[in-house]
Amino acid sequence: MDIRQAAREIKAGRTAPIYVLYGTEHYLMDEIIRMMEAAILDEASRDFNYSVHDMREVAVQTALQDAETFPFMGEKRLVRVRQALFLTGAKQTGSVEHDLEQVLAYATNPPDYSVLVFEVNQPKLDERKKIVKALKENGVFIECAELGERALVEWVSRQAQRYEVSMEPDAAELLLAMSGTKLRQLDREIEKMAAYVGTGCEITVETVEQLATRELEHDIFRLIDYIARLRIEEALRMYYDLQRLNVGSSETRGEGEPLKILTLLARQFRILLQIKTLAPRGYSQQQIASTLGIHPYVAKLAGEQAHSFSEKALKNIVHRLAEEDIRIKTGQIEKGLALELLIVGLKDIIQAS
């Protein structure tokens, strides 16, 4: 079932006896669970009728016993089964033995007074398994995957409305570029900005620039942007800023370490080179993201940046980065100096290509 449709059904109180939540976006799973709590449980009986079981530590039959127990002081029970890897092809770790025959028996005749939720933090289930087929016949499957580019921007705007503020479209785009695409992190950023601007006000580009927590990857992206436009002085200034970050608080120390910066530069330039070779072959943005294992929004930004370089320049830069990595690790040059000379030298590589 589509996650939006599932949310509407749950909020309306139309819950199914069994759910299977799967995917890599944990925040969406938690949101679905919160909706179920609000729809199913009341405050007085919540502690009696809500239970969570981790399948790495507890056998599934224990969770089923909970689900088969009549609710106390309430109409329904909510039983959350986490890390249900027996629904996938992944190898189950630990010594816990799960009796899946009991799950099959439960699935054929689930009680109407319980909502049993299986959670799988994997992108896919093993559709060949008998247990997955049985749960599909009697339950609701909801994919909690990473949101695409358009859905992500829309989600940011809706989340701002949830905190009773509005958000400029450009501000939403900038927030994604600065803070990444993980929903939990974005939610924290939006909540912080909403508290700053106040109820009924608007989060602007200036608000985001002032308050958003910057991911190091965003600074690397900007650093490469300066290099692409041959604005080497600004690129060096950004590198020095990252170096100062390295000697900052205990929370940020290490973020600006030259080897980490070099590693991220190499990764980003490899992505640009791969996009440069895939795009002319007719790959869509979604296909490029899937092939490279990056978020579609990240693929979009990288695609725009790749236009600033020739394929030859990108190949030469990737080669140069690999050489500098070897020189640093073999003690031929001090790492801080190596990064400075590298940034300055990239101008010549771009102009020669």
N, C-alpha and C positions, 0 to 999 in steps of 0.2 A: 504493500500500500504506500502511496505517496505520503511523505512525512507531513505535508500540510493538511492533507485530507485526514490523516490519522489524528493530528492535533485537534481538528474541528470535531471529530467524533468523540474524542476523549473529553474535551471541554464541555460537550453537550451531555456527558454522562453515559454515552453509548460505548461501553468498554467491552472488549472480548475477553474470554477466559484465559487465553494464552497469547503472549506476544513474543516475537523473536526480534531483537534489535541487533543489527550487525553493521560494521563499517569502522572507519578510522577516526571519525569526528566524535570524540567522547562527550563533548559539550552538548551535542544534540541529543545523545542518549540521556544525559542528566536532565535536560529540559523535558523530554517525554516523561521521564519518571516523576518530575515535579508536577506535571499536569495530572498524572495519574493520582498522585498523593492528594492533590486538591479536589479531584473529582470523586475519589473513592473513600478517603479517610476523613474523619472529623477529629478535631484536636483532642477531645476527651479520650478517644480510644486508639489514637495513633500508635502509641507505644505497645499496645497489645496486639495490633493487627498489621504491623509492618515489620518485615524481617528481610535481612540481606544475607546471602550465603555466597562465599567465594569457593568456586569449584576446585581451586588449587589446595584448599584446606579442608573442605567438607564434602562428603558424598552427596550426589544429587538426590538420593532417596530421603535424606534428612530434609531437604527443601520441599520435597513432595509431601512429606508428613505434615509440614507446616501448612502447605496449601490445602490439604485435606481436612485440617482442623477447623471447626466452626469458628467464625469470628466472635470475639468477646466484646460486648458493649458496642457493637457496631454492625453494619449490614454486610461489609465485605472485608476480605483480607487482601493485602498486597505483598507478594513474595518475589523478591528480586534475586535472580540467580546470575552471578557475575562470572566472567571467564569460562563460559560454557564451550570450551574448545572441542568437546566431543561432537560438536555440530560441524566441525571443519576437518580439513585434512591434516591440521597441525598435530604434532605429537604432544600428548598429554604428559606433563612432568609431575614428579612427586609420586607418593605411594597411595594416594586416594583411589579407591576402586568404585566406579560408578555403575550402578545397575541400570542400564539403559532400557531393559525390558520393562522396568517399572515406569519409565518415562513414556514408553509406547502405550502401556495400559492406561496411564493417566490421560494421554492425549486423546484416546478414543472416547473417554467419558469424563471430561473435566467438570468439577463442581461449579455451580453458578454463583457461589458465594466467595470465590477467590479469583484474583487476577495473578497469574504466574508469568513472570517476565524473564526470558533468557537473554543475556547480553553476551555478544561476541565481538571483541575488538579486532576483527579481521575483515578485510575487504570482501571476502567471499565465503560462502558456506559450501559444504560438500553435498551437492544436490543428489549424489548417488546413494547417500546413506538412507537406510530405512527410517531412521529416527527423524531426519530432516523432512522426508516425504510425509510422515505421519503428522508432524507439527504443522506442516503447510496446509494439510487438509482441515485442520481444526483450529488453527491460530492465525494471527496477523503478523506478517513479516514487514519490518520497516527498515529500509536502508538508511543509515546515518553516515553518508559519505561527505567528503569535503565539498563545499559549495563551489559552483563554477563562478566565473567572473561576474556576470550580471546578477546572479542570485546573491553573491557575496555583498555587492554594493547595496542591493535592496535590503539584505539582512541588517547591514549597518544602520540604514535609515530607520528600519522598523525598531531596532534596538534603542535608538535614540528616542523614538516616540514612547517606548516603554518607560523611559526615565523622564518622560514629560518635557522633552526638549525637541527641537528640530535640528537638522544638520544639512548644511550646504552639500550638494553633490560633489563639488570639488574637494570639500573637506573630507568626505567619505573616501574619495580616491586617495587623497594624501595620507590619511590614517592607515589605509591598507599598505601603501608604499613604505611608510615609516615603521609600522608596528607588526607587519606580517599578516598572515591569513588565518591564524588559529583563533577560533571563535571565543575561547575562554579569555585569552589575552585581550582581544578586541572589546569584549564585554567590560573588562576591568577599566580599559582606557575610556570607553564611552561613559561609564558610571562616574569616573573621576571628572571628566569634562562637564558632564551634566550638573554635578554638584558645584562646579566652579561657575558656570554661566547662570545657573538658577532656573527654576521651573518656568516654562513658557518661553524661554529664550532660545537662541540659535547657536549651535557650535559652528564656528567659521574656520576658514583656512588658518587664520591667525591664531585661533584657539588651539588647533592641532599642532601648529608649529611651536607654540609656547609650552604645551603640556604633554604631548605624546611621548611615550617611552620609545626611544629609537633602538631598533635592532641593528647590530653590527653589520648585517648584510645590507641594510639600507645605506649605511655610510660607504660600504664598498661599492654599491651601485652608483652613488654620487661621485665617488672617487674616479670610477671608470668613465663616468660622464664628462668629468673635467678633462681627463686624459684624451677622450675622443675628440673634444673640441680644442685640444692643444693648450688648454689653460693650466699649464704645469705649475705655476706658482700657487694657484688655488688648490690643485691636487696635493702639492707638498704641504700646504697649510692644513688641509684636512688630515693628512697622515700624521702631522705633528699633534693635532688635536687628539687623534686616536692614541698616540704615544702617551699623552698626558693622562688619558683615561686609564692607561695601564698602571699608573702609579697612584691612582685615586683610592677610593674606599675599598674595603675588603670585598664588597659585593661586585664591583666592576673590575677589580684587578685581574689582569690577564686578558681582558677583552681586546686591548690594543697591542698585544705582544706581536712583534714583527713576523714571527713564523706563522701565527694564526692569520694575520692579514695576508701574508703571501699565499697561504693555503686557500683562503676565500677568494683572493684575486684569481688564482689559477682555476678554481672551480667555476667562477663566473665567466672567465674568458673561454673555458672549454664549452660551457653552455652556449655562449654566443657563437662559437665556431660550429657547434652541432646544429644550431638553429639556422645558421648561414648555409649549411649544406642540405638541411631537410626542407626548408621553405620552398626552394626552387623545384623540388620534386613533388610538389603538390600537397604536402602535409598541412593539415589544418592546425589551428592553434591548440585545439583539444588533443589532436593526435601527437603533436610535438610535446605537449605537457605529459601525456601518458608515456611516450617513448623515453623521455628524459627523466621521468619520475619527479616532476615538479608541479606545483599548483598552476592551473590555467592562467590565473592572474599574473603570477610570476613569469610565465611563458610570454604573456602579452607584453609586459614591461621589457623583458629581455629581447623580444623580437624587435621592439622599437629601437632599442639600443644597438642591436646588431647592424642596423642600417648605417650606423656611423662608421663602420669598419669594412674594409675589403676582406675577402676570404684569405688572401695572402698575408695581410697584416695580422689577422687573428692567428693564423698558423705560426707566424714568426714570434708573436707575443707569447703564445703557449709554450713554444720551444725555449724562449728566453727565460720564462718563469721556471721551467724545469731545470735549466742550467743554474740559475741563482739558488734554487733549493739545494742542489748538490753542493755548490760552493759554500753555502752557509753551514750545511750539516757536516762537511769535511773540514771545517775550520779555515777555509781559504780567505774568508772575509767576515767581518763583524756584521751581524744580522741587521742592525739598525742602519748602518751605512749602506748595506746591500739594497735595502728597500728604497732609500733616497736615490741612489744611483740608477736603480731600476726605473723608478717613476720618471726621472729626467730622461733616461735613455729611450723610453717608449715613444717619445715624440719623434725621434729619428726613425724608428721602425715604421711608424704610421706614415710619415712623409715619404719614406723610401718605397712604400708599398702602394 
